[in-house]
Amino acid sequence: MHKFVIERDMPGAGAMSPAQLKEASRASRDVLQQMGPQIEWVESFVTDDRIYCVYTAPDEATIRRHAEAAHMPADRISEVRAVINPSTADAPA
């Protein structure tokens, strides 16, 4: 499995109500259940005008199929090449 970050340009996303966020989550989850275990939604971050989602999937095409079926934009899909955090600074090279 590969990890991807999906950028969804959604003006006003940060002003979505809890009910709207719940409905968007439900739509995504329902499509994930139909697609099977080859794609997983890890988490999402909502900002003012964009939602950043982290998914695992075998390829970008699977991510695009999910976005289309869930009626959500997938403006940029980037494969994660490495994960770093503060402890990376002290890790052996």
Biopython code that builds the backbone (N, CA, C, O; Angstrom):
import numpy as np
from Bio.PDB.StructureBuilder import StructureBuilder

atoms = [
    (1, "MET", "N", (0.839, -1.188, 0.000)),
    (1, "MET", "CA", (0.000, 0.000, 0.000)),
    (1, "MET", "C", (0.880, 1.246, 0.000)),
    (1, "MET", "O", (1.963, 1.272, 0.585)),
    (2, "HIS", "N", (0.383, 2.260, -0.666)),
    (2, "HIS", "CA", (1.062, 3.546, -0.727)),
    (2, "HIS", "C", (0.229, 4.559, 0.054)),
    (2, "HIS", "O", (-0.992, 4.434, 0.147)),
    (3, "LYS", "N", (0.895, 5.548, 0.606)),
    (3, "LYS", "CA", (0.197, 6.611, 1.332)),
    (3, "LYS", "C", (0.142, 7.848, 0.439)),
    (3, "LYS", "O", (1.121, 8.202, -0.218)),
    (4, "PHE", "N", (-1.026, 8.499, 0.429)),
    (4, "PHE", "CA", (-1.239, 9.682, -0.398)),
    (4, "PHE", "C", (-1.822, 10.821, 0.431)),
    (4, "PHE", "O", (-2.558, 10.598, 1.392)),
    (5, "VAL", "N", (-1.475, 12.051, 0.037)),
    (5, "VAL", "CA", (-2.124, 13.247, 0.560)),
    (5, "VAL", "C", (-2.958, 13.809, -0.580)),
    (5, "VAL", "O", (-2.451, 14.063, -1.672)),
    (6, "ILE", "N", (-4.245, 14.000, -0.311)),
    (6, "ILE", "CA", (-5.169, 14.539, -1.307)),
    (6, "ILE", "C", (-5.544, 15.951, -0.874)),
    (6, "ILE", "O", (-5.982, 16.170, 0.255)),
    (7, "GLU", "N", (-5.367, 16.902, -1.782)),
    (7, "GLU", "CA", (-5.775, 18.277, -1.521)),
    (7, "GLU", "C", (-7.101, 18.508, -2.234)),
    (7, "GLU", "O", (-7.212, 18.353, -3.450)),
    (8, "ARG", "N", (-8.084, 18.876, -1.457)),
    (8, "ARG", "CA", (-9.416, 19.145, -2.000)),
    (8, "ARG", "C", (-9.699, 20.643, -1.844)),
    (8, "ARG", "O", (-9.919, 21.127, -0.734)),
    (9, "ASP", "N", (-9.691, 21.371, -2.967)),
    (9, "ASP", "CA", (-10.024, 22.794, -2.931)),
    (9, "ASP", "C", (-11.523, 22.927, -2.708)),
    (9, "ASP", "O", (-12.327, 22.574, -3.571)),
    (10, "MET", "N", (-11.887, 23.440, -1.542)),
    (10, "MET", "CA", (-13.296, 23.568, -1.170)),
    (10, "MET", "C", (-13.494, 24.901, -0.457)),
    (10, "MET", "O", (-13.453, 24.958, 0.772)),
    (11, "PRO", "N", (-13.711, 25.988, -1.228)),
    (11, "PRO", "CA", (-13.909, 27.298, -0.596)),
    (11, "PRO", "C", (-14.962, 27.229, 0.506)),
    (11, "PRO", "O", (-16.049, 26.683, 0.315)),
    (12, "GLY", "N", (-14.619, 27.790, 1.659)),
    (12, "GLY", "CA", (-15.534, 27.796, 2.792)),
    (12, "GLY", "C", (-15.521, 26.526, 3.619)),
    (12, "GLY", "O", (-16.350, 26.372, 4.516)),
    (13, "ALA", "N", (-14.601, 25.611, 3.339)),
    (13, "ALA", "CA", (-14.571, 24.333, 4.073)),
    (13, "ALA", "C", (-14.473, 24.553, 5.581)),
    (13, "ALA", "O", (-15.097, 23.830, 6.357)),
    (14, "GLY", "N", (-13.699, 25.542, 5.992)),
    (14, "GLY", "CA", (-13.518, 25.795, 7.422)),
    (14, "GLY", "C", (-14.773, 26.280, 8.120)),
    (14, "GLY", "O", (-14.856, 26.247, 9.348)),
    (15, "ALA", "N", (-15.748, 26.728, 7.347)),
    (15, "ALA", "CA", (-17.007, 27.210, 7.922)),
    (15, "ALA", "C", (-18.107, 26.156, 7.862)),
    (15, "ALA", "O", (-19.254, 26.428, 8.216)),
    (16, "MET", "N", (-17.754, 24.947, 7.412)),
    (16, "MET", "CA", (-18.770, 23.891, 7.351)),
    (16, "MET", "C", (-19.252, 23.552, 8.754)),
    (16, "MET", "O", (-18.464, 23.500, 9.699)),
    (17, "SER", "N", (-20.537, 23.326, 8.878)),
    (17, "SER", "CA", (-21.115, 22.976, 10.180)),
    (17, "SER", "C", (-20.753, 21.539, 10.536)),
    (17, "SER", "O", (-20.360, 20.765, 9.663)),
    (18, "PRO", "N", (-20.883, 21.174, 11.813)),
    (18, "PRO", "CA", (-20.658, 19.772, 12.179)),
    (18, "PRO", "C", (-21.538, 18.813, 11.376)),
    (18, "PRO", "O", (-21.097, 17.716, 11.034)),
    (19, "ALA", "N", (-22.773, 19.212, 11.073)),
    (19, "ALA", "CA", (-23.661, 18.348, 10.291)),
    (19, "ALA", "C", (-23.135, 18.183, 8.862)),
    (19, "ALA", "O", (-23.210, 17.091, 8.299)),
    (20, "GLN", "N", (-22.606, 19.254, 8.275)),
    (20, "GLN", "CA", (-22.044, 19.164, 6.922)),
    (20, "GLN", "C", (-20.797, 18.293, 6.898)),
    (20, "GLN", "O", (-20.610, 17.500, 5.976)),
    (21, "LEU", "N", (-19.943, 18.436, 7.905)),
    (21, "LEU", "CA", (-18.741, 17.601, 7.986)),
    (21, "LEU", "C", (-19.124, 16.133, 8.172)),
    (21, "LEU", "O", (-18.497, 15.240, 7.601)),
    (22, "LYS", "N", (-20.155, 15.898, 8.974)),
    (22, "LYS", "CA", (-20.630, 14.532, 9.177)),
    (22, "LYS", "C", (-21.134, 13.935, 7.873)),
    (22, "LYS", "O", (-20.834, 12.782, 7.567)),
    (23, "GLU", "N", (-21.891, 14.696, 7.105)),
    (23, "GLU", "CA", (-22.429, 14.204, 5.838)),
    (23, "GLU", "C", (-21.306, 13.918, 4.843)),
    (23, "GLU", "O", (-21.345, 12.901, 4.149)),
    (24, "ALA", "N", (-20.316, 14.791, 4.762)),
    (24, "ALA", "CA", (-19.174, 14.553, 3.867)),
    (24, "ALA", "C", (-18.423, 13.298, 4.294)),
    (24, "ALA", "O", (-18.014, 12.495, 3.455)),
    (25, "SER", "N", (-18.244, 13.135, 5.591)),
    (25, "SER", "CA", (-17.567, 11.939, 6.109)),
    (25, "SER", "C", (-18.348, 10.682, 5.780)),
    (25, "SER", "O", (-17.775, 9.661, 5.400)),
    (26, "ARG", "N", (-19.642, 10.763, 5.927)),
    (26, "ARG", "CA", (-20.505, 9.613, 5.650)),
    (26, "ARG", "C", (-20.446, 9.225, 4.170)),
    (26, "ARG", "O", (-20.375, 8.042, 3.837)),
    (27, "ALA", "N", (-20.476, 10.223, 3.288)),
    (27, "ALA", "CA", (-20.406, 9.946, 1.852)),
    (27, "ALA", "C", (-19.101, 9.249, 1.503)),
    (27, "ALA", "O", (-19.090, 8.285, 0.737)),
    (28, "SER", "N", (-18.007, 9.736, 2.063)),
    (28, "SER", "CA", (-16.705, 9.124, 1.807)),
    (28, "SER", "C", (-16.652, 7.703, 2.360)),
    (28, "SER", "O", (-16.208, 6.780, 1.677)),
    (29, "ARG", "N", (-17.095, 7.537, 3.572)),
    (29, "ARG", "CA", (-17.081, 6.211, 4.209)),
    (29, "ARG", "C", (-17.917, 5.195, 3.446)),
    (29, "ARG", "O", (-17.511, 4.044, 3.284)),
    (30, "ASP", "N", (-19.084, 5.622, 2.979)),
    (30, "ASP", "CA", (-19.959, 4.704, 2.243)),
    (30, "ASP", "C", (-19.290, 4.203, 0.967)),
    (30, "ASP", "O", (-19.403, 3.026, 0.624)),
    (31, "VAL", "N", (-18.596, 5.094, 0.268)),
    (31, "VAL", "CA", (-17.889, 4.682, -0.946)),
    (31, "VAL", "C", (-16.724, 3.763, -0.581)),
    (31, "VAL", "O", (-16.473, 2.777, -1.273)),
    (32, "LEU", "N", (-16.018, 4.077, 0.489)),
    (32, "LEU", "CA", (-14.917, 3.213, 0.923)),
    (32, "LEU", "C", (-15.409, 1.797, 1.204)),
    (32, "LEU", "O", (-14.748, 0.824, 0.839)),
    (33, "GLN", "N", (-16.554, 1.680, 1.843)),
    (33, "GLN", "CA", (-17.104, 0.360, 2.143)),
    (33, "GLN", "C", (-17.438, -0.405, 0.867)),
    (33, "GLN", "O", (-17.271, -1.623, 0.813)),
    (34, "GLN", "N", (-17.903, 0.295, -0.148)),
    (34, "GLN", "CA", (-18.217, -0.350, -1.425)),
    (34, "GLN", "C", (-16.951, -0.770, -2.163)),
    (34, "GLN", "O", (-16.943, -1.792, -2.849)),
    (35, "MET", "N", (-15.878, 0.015, -2.026)),
    (35, "MET", "CA", (-14.646, -0.271, -2.764)),
    (35, "MET", "C", (-13.838, -1.404, -2.147)),
    (35, "MET", "O", (-13.042, -2.045, -2.833)),
    (36, "GLY", "N", (-14.035, -1.650, -0.869)),
    (36, "GLY", "CA", (-13.307, -2.741, -0.231)),
    (36, "GLY", "C", (-12.038, -2.287, 0.463)),
    (36, "GLY", "O", (-11.736, -1.094, 0.512)),
    (37, "PRO", "N", (-11.300, -3.243, 0.998)),
    (37, "PRO", "CA", (-10.175, -2.922, 1.876)),
    (37, "PRO", "C", (-8.917, -2.389, 1.178)),
    (37, "PRO", "O", (-7.943, -2.069, 1.859)),
    (38, "GLN", "N", (-8.907, -2.286, -0.148)),
    (38, "GLN", "CA", (-7.700, -1.824, -0.818)),
    (38, "GLN", "C", (-7.469, -0.323, -0.657)),
    (38, "GLN", "O", (-6.395, 0.169, -1.003)),
    (39, "ILE", "N", (-8.450, 0.413, -0.140)),
    (39, "ILE", "CA", (-8.301, 1.850, 0.092)),
    (39, "ILE", "C", (-8.770, 2.165, 1.507)),
    (39, "ILE", "O", (-9.801, 1.669, 1.962)),
    (40, "GLU", "N", (-7.990, 3.002, 2.195)),
    (40, "GLU", "CA", (-8.325, 3.359, 3.582)),
    (40, "GLU", "C", (-8.142, 4.857, 3.780)),
    (40, "GLU", "O", (-7.148, 5.439, 3.346)),
    (41, "TRP", "N", (-9.110, 5.463, 4.436)),
    (41, "TRP", "CA", (-9.035, 6.872, 4.825)),
    (41, "TRP", "C", (-8.393, 6.912, 6.203)),
    (41, "TRP", "O", (-8.922, 6.330, 7.151)),
    (42, "VAL", "N", (-7.265, 7.588, 6.322)),
    (42, "VAL", "CA", (-6.533, 7.658, 7.592)),
    (42, "VAL", "C", (-7.042, 8.836, 8.426)),
    (42, "VAL", "O", (-7.455, 8.654, 9.571)),
    (43, "GLU", "N", (-7.011, 10.041, 7.855)),
    (43, "GLU", "CA", (-7.498, 11.234, 8.547)),
    (43, "GLU", "C", (-7.536, 12.397, 7.575)),
    (43, "GLU", "O", (-6.978, 12.330, 6.480)),
    (44, "SER", "N", (-8.204, 13.469, 7.993)),
    (44, "SER", "CA", (-8.292, 14.677, 7.170)),
    (44, "SER", "C", (-8.129, 15.903, 8.047)),
    (44, "SER", "O", (-8.419, 15.885, 9.243)),
    (45, "PHE", "N", (-7.654, 16.970, 7.416)),
    (45, "PHE", "CA", (-7.453, 18.247, 8.086)),
    (45, "PHE", "C", (-8.232, 19.301, 7.321)),
    (45, "PHE", "O", (-8.024, 19.476, 6.120)),
    (46, "VAL", "N", (-9.127, 20.004, 8.002)),
    (46, "VAL", "CA", (-9.971, 21.014, 7.378)),
    (46, "VAL", "C", (-9.368, 22.384, 7.655)),
    (46, "VAL", "O", (-9.155, 22.756, 8.809)),
    (47, "THR", "N", (-9.094, 23.137, 6.583)),
    (47, "THR", "CA", (-8.618, 24.511, 6.722)),
    (47, "THR", "C", (-9.692, 25.427, 6.137)),
    (47, "THR", "O", (-10.770, 24.963, 5.766)),
    (48, "ASP", "N", (-9.404, 26.710, 6.057)),
    (48, "ASP", "CA", (-10.419, 27.653, 5.595)),
    (48, "ASP", "C", (-11.017, 27.272, 4.242)),
    (48, "ASP", "O", (-12.239, 27.233, 4.092)),
    (49, "ASP", "N", (-10.165, 26.990, 3.260)),
    (49, "ASP", "CA", (-10.650, 26.770, 1.903)),
    (49, "ASP", "C", (-10.162, 25.470, 1.277)),
    (49, "ASP", "O", (-10.175, 25.320, 0.055)),
    (50, "ARG", "N", (-9.734, 24.530, 2.116)),
    (50, "ARG", "CA", (-9.190, 23.286, 1.573)),
    (50, "ARG", "C", (-9.316, 22.193, 2.626)),
    (50, "ARG", "O", (-9.295, 22.460, 3.827)),
    (51, "ILE", "N", (-9.444, 20.971, 2.158)),
    (51, "ILE", "CA", (-9.378, 19.811, 3.043)),
    (51, "ILE", "C", (-8.225, 18.945, 2.551)),
    (51, "ILE", "O", (-8.151, 18.606, 1.370)),
    (52, "TYR", "N", (-7.328, 18.592, 3.465)),
    (52, "TYR", "CA", (-6.196, 17.719, 3.174)),
    (52, "TYR", "C", (-6.515, 16.353, 3.767)),
    (52, "TYR", "O", (-6.765, 16.231, 4.966)),
    (53, "CYS", "N", (-6.505, 15.339, 2.930)),
    (53, "CYS", "CA", (-6.844, 13.990, 3.369)),
    (53, "CYS", "C", (-5.648, 13.062, 3.206)),
    (53, "CYS", "O", (-4.882, 13.179, 2.248)),
    (54, "VAL", "N", (-5.498, 12.152, 4.141)),
    (54, "VAL", "CA", (-4.459, 11.131, 4.061)),
    (54, "VAL", "C", (-5.156, 9.790, 3.849)),
    (54, "VAL", "O", (-6.020, 9.395, 4.631)),
    (55, "TYR", "N", (-4.771, 9.104, 2.788)),
    (55, "TYR", "CA", (-5.339, 7.804, 2.431)),
    (55, "TYR", "C", (-4.211, 6.831, 2.142)),
    (55, "TYR", "O", (-3.105, 7.233, 1.781)),
    (56, "THR", "N", (-4.500, 5.549, 2.303)),
    (56, "THR", "CA", (-3.617, 4.516, 1.775)),
    (56, "THR", "C", (-4.390, 3.803, 0.670)),
    (56, "THR", "O", (-5.594, 3.569, 0.778)),
    (57, "ALA", "N", (-3.668, 3.467, -0.387)),
    (57, "ALA", "CA", (-4.283, 2.814, -1.548)),
    (57, "ALA", "C", (-3.166, 2.225, -2.404)),
    (57, "ALA", "O", (-2.003, 2.599, -2.251)),
    (58, "PRO", "N", (-3.511, 1.312, -3.295)),
    (58, "PRO", "CA", (-2.479, 0.726, -4.144)),
    (58, "PRO", "C", (-1.933, 1.695, -5.187)),
    (58, "PRO", "O", (-0.795, 1.551, -5.632)),
    (59, "ASP", "N", (-2.753, 2.695, -5.584)),
    (59, "ASP", "CA", (-2.306, 3.618, -6.632)),
    (59, "ASP", "C", (-3.198, 4.861, -6.662)),
    (59, "ASP", "O", (-4.247, 4.916, -6.019)),
    (60, "GLU", "N", (-2.746, 5.852, -7.428)),
    (60, "GLU", "CA", (-3.487, 7.111, -7.549)),
    (60, "GLU", "C", (-4.847, 6.910, -8.212)),
    (60, "GLU", "O", (-5.811, 7.597, -7.872)),
    (61, "ALA", "N", (-4.927, 5.985, -9.142)),
    (61, "ALA", "CA", (-6.197, 5.741, -9.842)),
    (61, "ALA", "C", (-7.294, 5.329, -8.860)),
    (61, "ALA", "O", (-8.451, 5.718, -9.024)),
    (62, "THR", "N", (-6.941, 4.553, -7.851)),
    (62, "THR", "CA", (-7.924, 4.136, -6.837)),
    (62, "THR", "C", (-8.418, 5.347, -6.056)),
    (62, "THR", "O", (-9.606, 5.447, -5.747)),
    (63, "ILE", "N", (-7.512, 6.264, -5.738)),
    (63, "ILE", "CA", (-7.881, 7.502, -5.032)),
    (63, "ILE", "C", (-8.859, 8.302, -5.903)),
    (63, "ILE", "O", (-9.868, 8.801, -5.405)),
    (64, "ARG", "N", (-8.564, 8.422, -7.186)),
    (64, "ARG", "CA", (-9.431, 9.178, -8.097)),
    (64, "ARG", "C", (-10.817, 8.542, -8.218)),
    (64, "ARG", "O", (-11.826, 9.247, -8.249)),
    (65, "ARG", "N", (-10.864, 7.217, -8.287)),
    (65, "ARG", "CA", (-12.165, 6.524, -8.364)),
    (65, "ARG", "C", (-12.996, 6.818, -7.120)),
    (65, "ARG", "O", (-14.200, 7.055, -7.217)),
    (66, "HIS", "N", (-12.360, 6.803, -5.962)),
    (66, "HIS", "CA", (-13.071, 7.114, -4.718)),
    (66, "HIS", "C", (-13.618, 8.534, -4.753)),
    (66, "HIS", "O", (-14.784, 8.758, -4.428)),
    (67, "ALA", "N", (-12.787, 9.495, -5.146)),
    (67, "ALA", "CA", (-13.206, 10.900, -5.173)),
    (67, "ALA", "C", (-14.402, 11.090, -6.098)),
    (67, "ALA", "O", (-15.356, 11.786, -5.749)),
    (68, "GLU", "N", (-14.353, 10.479, -7.267)),
    (68, "GLU", "CA", (-15.461, 10.602, -8.221)),
    (68, "GLU", "C", (-16.736, 9.989, -7.659)),
    (68, "GLU", "O", (-17.808, 10.588, -7.744)),
    (69, "ALA", "N", (-16.623, 8.805, -7.089)),
    (69, "ALA", "CA", (-17.813, 8.129, -6.557)),
    (69, "ALA", "C", (-18.409, 8.873, -5.365)),
    (69, "ALA", "O", (-19.623, 8.852, -5.163)),
    (70, "ALA", "N", (-17.558, 9.533, -4.575)),
    (70, "ALA", "CA", (-18.029, 10.272, -3.394)),
    (70, "ALA", "C", (-18.416, 11.711, -3.745)),
    (70, "ALA", "O", (-18.854, 12.466, -2.878)),
    (71, "HIS", "N", (-18.253, 12.088, -5.018)),
    (71, "HIS", "CA", (-18.567, 13.446, -5.485)),
    (71, "HIS", "C", (-17.767, 14.487, -4.722)),
    (71, "HIS", "O", (-18.297, 15.510, -4.288)),
    (72, "MET", "N", (-16.462, 14.199, -4.566)),
    (72, "MET", "CA", (-15.556, 15.118, -3.879)),
    (72, "MET", "C", (-14.419, 15.487, -4.820)),
    (72, "MET", "O", (-13.980, 14.656, -5.615)),
    (73, "PRO", "N", (-13.935, 16.725, -4.738)),
    (73, "PRO", "CA", (-12.796, 17.079, -5.583)),
    (73, "PRO", "C", (-11.530, 16.368, -5.092)),
    (73, "PRO", "O", (-11.401, 16.040, -3.913)),
    (74, "ALA", "N", (-10.620, 16.144, -6.009)),
    (74, "ALA", "CA", (-9.277, 15.647, -5.686)),
    (74, "ALA", "C", (-8.334, 16.451, -6.567)),
    (74, "ALA", "O", (-7.819, 15.954, -7.569)),
    (75, "ASP", "N", (-8.115, 17.709, -6.175)),
    (75, "ASP", "CA", (-7.387, 18.646, -7.016)),
    (75, "ASP", "C", (-5.911, 18.294, -7.157)),
    (75, "ASP", "O", (-5.330, 18.481, -8.226)),
    (76, "ARG", "N", (-5.310, 17.795, -6.106)),
    (76, "ARG", "CA", (-3.925, 17.353, -6.146)),
    (76, "ARG", "C", (-3.800, 16.081, -5.329)),
    (76, "ARG", "O", (-4.286, 15.998, -4.202)),
    (77, "ILE", "N", (-3.146, 15.101, -5.908)),
    (77, "ILE", "CA", (-2.886, 13.844, -5.211)),
    (77, "ILE", "C", (-1.382, 13.648, -5.220)),
    (77, "ILE", "O", (-0.769, 13.575, -6.285)),
    (78, "SER", "N", (-0.784, 13.561, -4.038)),
    (78, "SER", "CA", (0.667, 13.417, -3.923)),
    (78, "SER", "C", (0.983, 12.177, -3.118)),
    (78, "SER", "O", (0.440, 11.969, -2.033)),
    (79, "GLU", "N", (1.869, 11.351, -3.658)),
    (79, "GLU", "CA", (2.298, 10.171, -2.908)),
    (79, "GLU", "C", (3.316, 10.586, -1.859)),
    (79, "GLU", "O", (4.236, 11.352, -2.146)),
    (80, "VAL", "N", (3.153, 10.084, -0.652)),
    (80, "VAL", "CA", (4.071, 10.375, 0.447)),
    (80, "VAL", "C", (5.338, 9.552, 0.224)),
    (80, "VAL", "O", (5.276, 8.331, 0.081)),
    (81, "ARG", "N", (6.472, 10.220, 0.196)),
    (81, "ARG", "CA", (7.756, 9.545, -0.019)),
    (81, "ARG", "C", (8.494, 9.271, 1.292)),
    (81, "ARG", "O", (9.297, 8.342, 1.377)),
    (82, "ALA", "N", (8.216, 10.082, 2.305)),
    (82, "ALA", "CA", (8.855, 9.892, 3.615)),
    (82, "ALA", "C", (8.018, 10.617, 4.652)),
    (82, "ALA", "O", (7.291, 11.556, 4.328)),
    (83, "VAL", "N", (8.121, 10.186, 5.884)),
    (83, "VAL", "CA", (7.458, 10.843, 6.996)),
    (83, "VAL", "C", (8.554, 11.247, 7.984)),
    (83, "VAL", "O", (9.388, 10.428, 8.369)),
    (84, "ILE", "N", (8.540, 12.501, 8.384)),
    (84, "ILE", "CA", (9.502, 12.987, 9.356)),
    (84, "ILE", "C", (8.782, 13.678, 10.503)),
    (84, "ILE", "O", (7.628, 14.086, 10.370)),
    (85, "ASN", "N", (9.468, 13.805, 11.621)),
    (85, "ASN", "CA", (8.953, 14.510, 12.792)),
    (85, "ASN", "C", (10.154, 14.970, 13.601)),
    (85, "ASN", "O", (11.282, 14.722, 13.174)),
    (86, "PRO", "N", (9.980, 15.635, 14.759)),
    (86, "PRO", "CA", (11.125, 16.135, 15.499)),
    (86, "PRO", "C", (12.174, 15.066, 15.843)),
    (86, "PRO", "O", (13.365, 15.372, 15.911)),
    (87, "SER", "N", (11.746, 13.835, 16.058)),
    (87, "SER", "CA", (12.726, 12.800, 16.407)),
    (87, "SER", "C", (13.618, 12.416, 15.230)),
    (87, "SER", "O", (14.664, 11.797, 15.422)),
    (88, "THR", "N", (13.214, 12.775, 14.019)),
    (88, "THR", "CA", (14.039, 12.476, 12.845)),
    (88, "THR", "C", (15.381, 13.183, 12.945)),
    (88, "THR", "O", (16.380, 12.678, 12.433)),
    (89, "ALA", "N", (15.424, 14.340, 13.593)),
    (89, "ALA", "CA", (16.671, 15.115, 13.725)),
    (89, "ALA", "C", (17.733, 14.356, 14.510)),
    (89, "ALA", "O", (18.927, 14.582, 14.309)),
    (90, "ASP", "N", (17.319, 13.467, 15.395)),
    (90, "ASP", "CA", (18.260, 12.725, 16.230)),
    (90, "ASP", "C", (18.476, 11.295, 15.766)),
    (90, "ASP", "O", (19.267, 10.568, 16.367)),
    (91, "ALA", "N", (17.799, 10.882, 14.723)),
    (91, "ALA", "CA", (17.897, 9.500, 14.241)),
    (91, "ALA", "C", (19.223, 9.291, 13.521)),
    (91, "ALA", "O", (19.734, 10.207, 12.878)),
    (92, "PRO", "N", (19.782, 8.087, 13.628)),
    (92, "PRO", "CA", (21.009, 7.805, 12.880)),
    (92, "PRO", "C", (20.734, 7.900, 11.378)),
    (92, "PRO", "O", (19.651, 7.547, 10.911)),
    (93, "ALA", "N", (21.715, 8.374, 10.642)),
    (93, "ALA", "CA", (21.557, 8.545, 9.180)),
    (93, "ALA", "C", (21.613, 7.217, 8.453)),
    (93, "ALA", "O", (21.497, 7.179, 7.228)),
]
sb = StructureBuilder()
sb.init_structure("model")
sb.init_model(0)
sb.init_chain("A")
sb.init_seg("    ")
for serial, (resi, resn, name, xyz) in enumerate(atoms, 1):
    if name == "N":
        sb.init_residue(resn, " ", resi, " ")
    sb.init_atom(name, np.array(xyz, "f"), 0.0, 1.0, " ", f" {name:<3s}", serial, name[0])
structure = sb.get_structure()
